[in-house]
Amino acid sequence: MNTYEQIYAVVGQIPSGKVSSYGRIARRAGLPGQARLVGYALHALRTSPAQNAAVPWWRVINARGYISNAYEAMLQREYLEAEGVIVSEAGTVDLALYLWDG
């Protein structure tokens, strides 16, 4: 299993209605300190529609609870809200309520 596949496997475990952070995903994938790599892996999904549909990338936000996906922030908000996650006007999610840490 390559590095991106490890990341996608962890992201695939996040339940509907929950979120996790790039750093937490990196640690669970055995890649501590590689939060940016998680971002790169999720960004790479844009080039593979089949994987994009299979990996719930929208459930990954930054450690402060912000949607940090500048490219698809509105789509990410829409997907999260469809799962019952409340996203503030500023694009934040209450981690005390919605954080999944595996």
C-alpha positions in Angstrom: 0.0 0.0 0.0 1.5 3.3 -1.0 1.5 6.4 1.2 -1.6 8.0 -0.4 -3.5 4.7 -0.1 -2.6 4.7 3.6 -4.0 8.2 4.0 -7.2 7.3 2.0 -7.8 4.2 4.2 -7.7 6.3 7.3 -9.9 9.1 5.9 -12.4 6.4 4.8 -12.9 5.4 8.4 -14.2 8.8 9.5 -17.9 8.3 10.1 -20.6 10.5 8.5 -21.3 13.6 10.6 -17.7 13.6 12.1 -14.5 15.4 11.1 -10.8 14.9 11.7 -7.7 17.0 11.1 -4.9 16.6 8.6 -2.4 16.0 11.5 -4.6 13.4 13.2 -5.0 11.6 9.8 -1.2 11.6 9.3 -0.6 10.1 12.7 -3.2 7.4 12.3 -1.7 6.6 8.9 1.7 6.1 10.5 3.0 9.4 9.1 3.4 11.7 12.2 4.3 15.2 11.3 3.1 14.9 7.8 -0.1 16.8 7.9 0.8 18.7 4.7 1.2 15.3 2.9 -2.4 14.5 3.9 -3.4 17.7 2.2 -1.5 16.8 -0.9 -3.1 13.4 -1.0 -6.6 14.8 -0.7 -5.9 17.4 -3.3 -4.7 14.6 -5.7 -8.2 13.1 -5.5 -9.3 15.9 -7.8 -7.6 14.1 -10.7 -9.3 10.8 -10.0 -13.1 11.0 -10.0 -13.6 7.4 -8.9 -11.3 7.8 -5.9 -12.8 11.3 -5.1 -16.2 9.7 -4.7 -14.9 6.8 -2.6 -12.8 8.9 -0.1 -14.8 11.3 2.1 -12.2 14.1 1.8 -14.7 16.7 3.0 -14.5 15.3 6.5 -10.9 16.5 6.9 -10.4 20.1 8.2 -7.5 21.8 10.0 -6.6 21.4 13.6 -8.3 24.7 14.6 -11.6 23.5 13.1 -11.5 25.5 9.9 -12.3 24.4 6.4 -8.9 25.1 4.8 -9.7 23.6 1.3 -9.6 26.9 -0.6 -10.4 25.2 -3.9 -13.7 23.6 -2.9 -14.6 25.3 0.4 -18.3 25.7 -0.5 -18.6 22.1 -1.7 -16.9 20.9 1.5 -19.3 23.0 3.6 -22.3 21.6 1.6 -21.2 18.0 2.1 -20.5 18.5 5.9 -23.9 20.2 6.4 -25.7 17.5 4.5 -24.2 15.1 7.1 -25.5 17.2 10.0 -22.2 19.0 10.8 -22.8 22.7 11.7 -20.3 25.0 9.9 -20.1 28.6 11.1 -20.2 31.6 8.9 -16.5 31.8 9.3 -16.1 28.2 8.1 -15.4 26.6 11.4 -16.6 23.3 12.9 -17.0 22.8 16.7 -14.3 20.1 17.3 -15.8 19.4 20.8 -18.9 18.1 19.0 -17.7 16.7 15.8 -14.1 15.5 16.1 -13.4 11.9 15.3 -10.1 10.6 16.6 -10.5 7.0 15.7 
